[in-house]
Amino acid sequence: MMRRTVAAVVALGLTLPVIGCDTQARREIEAEKKVTEQGPPPPERVAKGCRVEGRPPKIGIVPINLQALFFNQINSGAKMVAGQAGVETQIVNGEDDSTKQANAIDTMVADDYDAIIVDAVDTEGIKPAVRRADAAGIPVVAVDATVDDPAVATQVGTANAEGGKQIADALLEISGGEGDIGVVGALNSTVQNERQKGFTDRAAEGGMKIKNVVDGRNVQENAQTAAENLLTGAPDLPYAYATGEPALIGLAAAVGSQQRTEDLKVVGWDLSTQAVDGLRAGWIVGVVQQNTFRFGYEAMNAAIDLACGRDAPKDVPVPTQIVTPENVRSYLYYLEK
């Protein structure tokens, strides 16, 4: 009888930690589900709608592409505000092509849109189309990418070079200012070139060395191939940086395929499922997250005000956040479109 009692106690002792672990896991799953279901913070303001020649305003949106979660979240934020304000919108995919973006703007001008929101692939190349819209009396709101031209009515975005410096500071603290860094960039993107320069300048100032820069061209498949080549050419590389969502997803795939999760630390921009997985595993150590939904809110608010003949701020800055393995749970709503 004594032996059976002891055996039962031992079995219970072995079972209790398992039950405790299961309970904790369920709590974590429920907490993460709650964060995701709550979604992003709602807009602080919704611009008042109006009538333009007896109809609701028509506002066009021209994103860089519709592949990246980043641009879809900007669109979602813009559409949320437009829906509450009673504004008509149309989204035309820029397909990572500045010529297609310019053509979309020209078409919207010809179709008498009342305002246009654009996230420019090429901030220089888009200027002639923006000027044509302005000359036709149609205000243009630039979001995310900075288009430095008087024809832009309102600029909504983040300081990309500053964000690059911010994540470089985080990596310098982790590395102690030592080690080589590989960069997966998008050399056709003005925004990501700014992020690259801000990061590489600060990292070099802090004592680290930029080993190599490869071009993912803001396309996930290209970024993965470029990252594979980067890691193959530098098998002992201790750190890597990705300048945008496609670059970080491509780099994450390359790190996984080459089994480098134990010896390589990664920082980059913009959350995705792959980035969150890397943060949870600990080999992605920091991600610059822009408030994409707020980009959409603020851009649409400005476009509505301008379309309705009201003033809008010339510049609307949107702050960034650094997501780490420790705080990633608080930002899981960024995985939702």
C-alpha positions in Angstrom: 0.0 0.0 0.0 2.9 2.3 0.9 4.6 1.7 -2.4 1.4 2.5 -4.3 1.0 5.7 -2.4 4.5 6.8 -3.0 4.1 6.0 -6.7 1.0 8.0 -6.9 2.6 11.0 -5.3 5.6 10.8 -7.6 3.3 10.5 -10.6 1.3 13.5 -9.4 4.5 15.5 -8.9 5.5 14.7 -12.5 2.0 15.7 -13.8 1.6 19.0 -12.0 4.4 20.8 -13.9 3.0 19.6 -17.2 -0.5 20.9 -16.2 1.1 24.1 -15.1 2.9 24.5 -18.4 -0.3 23.8 -20.4 -2.2 26.3 -18.3 0.5 29.0 -18.9 0.5 28.3 -22.6 -3.2 28.6 -22.9 -3.1 31.9 -21.0 -0.5 33.2 -23.4 -2.5 32.1 -26.4 -5.6 33.7 -25.1 -3.7 37.0 -24.3 -2.2 37.1 -27.8 -5.6 36.3 -29.3 -7.1 39.2 -27.4 -4.4 41.7 -28.6 -5.0 40.6 -32.2 -8.7 40.8 -32.0 -8.6 44.3 -30.5 -6.8 45.5 -33.6 -5.0 48.7 -33.9 -5.9 51.9 -32.0 -8.8 53.7 -33.8 -8.2 57.0 -35.5 -8.1 59.9 -33.0 -9.9 62.1 -35.6 -12.1 61.5 -38.6 -12.3 64.5 -41.0 -15.8 65.8 -41.6 -17.2 64.8 -45.0 -18.6 67.2 -47.5 -20.2 67.4 -51.0 -18.3 68.3 -54.1 -20.6 69.4 -56.9 -23.4 67.5 -55.2 -21.5 64.2 -54.6 -19.2 62.7 -52.0 -15.5 63.5 -52.7 -13.5 61.0 -54.8 -10.1 60.2 -53.4 -7.5 58.0 -55.2 -4.9 55.9 -53.4 -1.7 54.8 -55.2 0.4 52.5 -53.0 3.8 51.0 -54.0 2.3 47.5 -54.2 -0.4 45.3 -52.8 1.9 42.5 -51.8 3.4 43.8 -48.6 1.3 43.8 -45.4 2.7 47.3 -44.8 0.9 48.9 -47.8 -2.3 47.0 -47.2 -2.4 48.3 -43.6 -2.0 51.9 -44.9 -4.9 51.2 -47.3 -7.0 49.7 -44.5 -6.5 52.8 -42.3 -7.3 55.1 -45.1 -10.5 53.2 -46.0 -11.6 53.1 -42.4 -11.5 56.9 -42.2 -13.1 57.3 -45.7 -15.9 55.0 -44.8 -16.7 56.9 -41.6 -16.5 60.2 -43.5 -18.7 59.0 -46.4 -15.9 59.4 -49.0 -15.5 57.3 -52.2 -12.0 55.8 -52.7 -10.2 53.8 -55.4 -6.9 52.0 -54.9 -4.6 51.5 -58.0 -1.7 49.1 -57.5 1.6 50.8 -58.3 3.3 47.3 -58.8 6.7 48.7 -57.7 6.8 50.8 -60.9 7.1 54.6 -60.9 5.7 54.8 -64.4 2.6 52.9 -63.4 2.2 55.2 -60.4 2.5 58.3 -62.6 0.0 56.9 -65.1 -2.5 56.2 -62.3 -2.2 59.8 -61.0 -2.7 61.2 -64.5 -5.8 59.0 -65.0 -7.2 60.2 -61.7 -6.7 63.8 -62.7 -8.5 63.1 -66.0 -11.3 61.4 -64.1 -11.8 64.5 -61.8 -10.7 63.0 -58.5 -10.8 65.5 -55.7 -7.5 64.4 -54.0 -4.9 61.7 -54.4 -2.8 59.8 -51.9 0.5 58.3 -53.2 3.3 56.2 -51.6 6.0 56.8 -54.2 8.3 54.1 -55.5 10.7 56.8 -56.8 10.3 60.1 -55.0 12.0 62.0 -57.8 10.3 60.2 -60.7 6.8 60.9 -59.3 7.3 64.6 -59.1 6.1 65.5 -62.7 2.8 63.6 -62.2 2.4 65.3 -58.8 3.0 68.7 -60.4 0.4 68.0 -63.1 -2.2 67.1 -60.5 -1.4 70.2 -58.6 -1.7 72.3 -61.7 -5.1 70.8 -62.3 -6.2 71.8 -58.9 -6.1 68.3 -57.4 -4.2 68.2 -54.1 -1.7 65.3 -53.6 -0.9 63.8 -50.2 2.4 61.9 -50.0 2.5 59.1 -47.5 5.4 57.1 -46.2 7.9 58.1 -48.9 8.9 61.8 -48.7 8.3 63.7 -51.9 10.2 66.9 -51.5 8.3 69.2 -53.8 6.0 72.3 -53.3 3.3 70.6 -55.3 2.8 68.1 -52.5 0.0 69.5 -50.3 0.7 67.3 -47.2 3.5 64.8 -46.3 2.6 62.0 -43.9 5.4 59.7 -42.8 8.3 58.8 -40.5 11.9 59.9 -40.4 13.4 56.9 -42.2 17.0 57.9 -41.7 16.3 58.5 -38.0 14.6 55.1 -37.7 17.7 53.5 -39.3 19.9 55.2 -36.6 17.5 54.1 -33.9 17.8 50.4 -34.8 21.5 50.7 -35.3 21.8 52.0 -31.7 19.9 49.0 -30.5 22.3 46.6 -32.4 25.3 48.5 -31.1 24.1 47.9 -27.6 23.7 44.2 -28.3 27.0 43.8 -30.1 29.1 46.0 -28.0 30.1 47.9 -31.2 31.9 44.9 -32.7 31.3 42.7 -35.7 30.4 42.7 -39.4 27.0 43.4 -40.7 25.4 42.3 -44.0 22.6 44.4 -45.4 19.6 43.4 -47.5 18.3 46.6 -49.1 16.1 47.8 -51.9 18.2 50.1 -54.0 15.2 51.1 -56.2 13.4 52.5 -53.1 14.2 56.1 -51.9 12.7 55.3 -48.5 14.8 52.2 -48.0 18.0 53.9 -49.2 17.4 56.5 -46.5 16.9 53.7 -43.9 20.1 52.0 -45.1 22.2 55.1 -44.9 20.9 56.1 -41.5 21.7 52.6 -40.2 25.1 52.1 -41.8 26.4 55.5 -40.9 25.5 55.1 -37.2 26.7 51.5 -37.1 30.0 52.4 -38.6 30.4 55.4 -36.2 29.8 52.9 -33.4 32.7 50.6 -34.5 30.9 48.0 -36.6 31.8 47.2 -40.2 29.4 46.9 -43.2 30.5 43.7 -44.8 28.3 43.7 -47.9 25.0 45.2 -49.2 22.7 43.1 -51.5 19.7 44.4 -53.4 16.3 42.7 -52.9 14.5 45.3 -55.0 11.6 45.4 -52.5 10.3 42.0 -53.7 10.3 39.0 -51.3 11.6 36.4 -53.8 14.4 38.7 -55.0 15.2 39.5 -51.4 15.5 35.9 -50.4 17.8 35.1 -53.3 19.9 38.2 -52.5 20.0 37.2 -48.8 21.0 33.6 -49.7 23.9 34.9 -51.7 24.9 37.2 -48.8 24.9 34.5 -46.2 26.6 32.0 -48.6 29.4 34.5 -49.3 29.8 35.2 -45.6 29.3 32.0 -43.6 30.7 33.6 -40.4 28.6 36.8 -40.6 27.3 37.6 -37.1 24.8 40.3 -37.9 22.4 41.3 -40.7 20.0 44.2 -41.3 16.9 44.4 -43.6 15.6 47.7 -44.7 11.9 46.8 -45.3 9.2 44.1 -45.0 10.1 42.1 -48.2 13.8 42.4 -47.3 13.2 41.1 -43.8 10.9 38.3 -44.9 13.5 37.2 -47.6 16.3 37.4 -45.1 14.3 35.3 -42.5 13.7 32.6 -45.2 17.5 32.6 -46.0 18.5 32.4 -42.3 16.1 29.4 -41.9 17.2 27.6 -45.0 20.9 27.9 -44.1 20.3 27.0 -40.5 21.8 30.2 -39.2 19.4 30.9 -36.3 22.0 30.0 -33.7 24.9 32.2 -34.8 23.3 35.2 -36.6 21.4 38.1 -35.1 19.1 40.1 -37.3 17.5 43.6 -37.1 15.2 45.2 -39.7 12.0 47.0 -40.5 8.2 46.1 -40.4 6.5 43.2 -38.7 5.3 40.2 -40.6 4.5 36.6 -39.5 8.1 35.7 -40.3 9.5 38.6 -38.3 7.3 37.7 -35.3 8.5 34.1 -35.5 12.1 35.3 -35.5 11.5 37.6 -32.6 9.9 34.9 -30.5 12.8 32.6 -31.3 15.2 35.3 -30.3 17.4 35.5 -33.4 15.6 38.6 -34.7 16.5 41.0 -31.9 14.8 44.2 -33.0 12.3 45.5 -35.6 11.5 49.1 -36.4 7.7 49.2 -36.7 5.9 52.1 -38.3 2.3 52.9 -37.3 1.0 51.9 -40.7 -2.7 52.2 -39.7 -2.0 55.8 -38.5 -0.3 56.5 -41.8 -3.6 55.7 -43.5 -5.7 57.6 -41.0 -3.7 60.8 -41.3 -3.3 60.6 -45.1 -7.0 60.2 -45.6 -7.9 62.9 -43.1 -5.6 65.3 -44.9 -7.0 64.3 -48.3 -10.6 64.8 -47.1 -9.8 68.2 -45.7 -8.1 69.3 -48.8 -10.8 67.9 -51.1 -13.4 69.8 -49.0 -11.5 73.1 -49.4 -10.1 73.1 -45.8 -6.5 73.6 -44.7 -4.4 70.6 -43.9 -0.9 70.5 -42.2 2.0 70.6 -44.6 3.8 67.8 -42.6 2.3 65.1 -40.4 5.1 63.1 -38.6 4.3 59.6 -37.4 6.6 58.1 -34.7 8.2 54.6 -34.9 8.4 51.9 -32.3 11.1 49.3 -31.7 9.7 45.8 -31.3 11.8 43.3 -29.4 11.5 39.7 -28.3 10.3 41.1 -24.9 7.5 43.3 -26.1 6.4 41.6 -29.4 3.1 40.4 -28.0 1.8 44.0 -27.7 2.2 44.6 -31.4 0.6 41.4 -32.9 -2.3 43.4 -34.4 0.2 44.5 -37.1 -0.2 41.0 -38.5 -3.8 41.8 -39.5 -4.7 43.6 -42.7 
